[in-house]
Amino acid sequence: MVGIRYAHPTSPEFFRSTGQIGASKDHDESGVMKVQRIAIIGAGGMAREVASTLARINQSERRFELVGYVVSELSSLGERDSRDLVVGDFQWLERHRSSVDALALGVGYPSVRFCLAEELSARIRGFPWPAIVDPTAVIDMASADLGEGCFVGAGVVATVNLVLEPFALCNFGCTLGHEVRIGRCSVVNPGANISGGVTIGESALIGTGAQVLQYLRVGSGAIVGAGAVVTRHVLAGSTVLGIPARAQNADGMESAGLTEAPRASKNS
């Protein structure tokens, strides 16, 4: 099938040309960390972004060897997928456990991230899912709590006491204030601004360029549309759009006593 072909600076050839292919896993006898052979789940744009971040990490400290992309079904590959880097499906992964040390999720939609994480964690036990942080991200790592399988993209800025639950994804250029908590498998898209004290539930989606004001809650499974400005708590499973953000249905956003963002205290 002939389709769109994407330039891919993080192919195995790229890693070989920069001396980044080799080694195995964990630590050697001297305590030095060895390179982890990592497979990315997915083959589309988000998978390419994860691969690009791995390459940037390797430029300063050789930590990963890209095995390739693994997908749930080879028959579902589309024209936007990097077919040339797909090494197999989940059955391939089961047969080649000895060739892979770790996994990373390269999928950008919350519900799909959740399903894939659940399926693979149950189907192929024992694989580590390292937290992957782009070297260009600015995070107070001393106070951060990063769960397994989470991803922080290029140019993300986070302040203090950040909590990313397992498999949360913060895409490039988003900002995260103090005490922000991003739930399991939730996705914050590029350029979104999450103000201090915000809590986002599981499998929620914050659209590109959206803003969530201080100390608000976004419920599990909720969707905040691109460019929306959230000024009130968002109920689980609802979709909110616009400035200020309004629910698509009358019951999608809490209103009692929350017509505006909570007022910050003097110590906020």
PyMOL commands that set and color helices and strands:
alter all, ss='L'
color gray80, all
select helices_A, chain A and resi 12-17+45-60+74-76+83-85+90-95+97-99+110-123
alter helices_A, ss='H'
color red, helices_A
select strands_A, chain A and resi 36-41+64-71+86-89+102-105+132-133+145-146+151-152+157-158+163-164+169-170+175-176+181-182+187-188+193-194+199-200+205-206+211-212+217-218+223-224+229-230+239-241+246-247
alter strands_A, ss='S'
color yellow, strands_A
deselect
rebuild
show_as cartoon
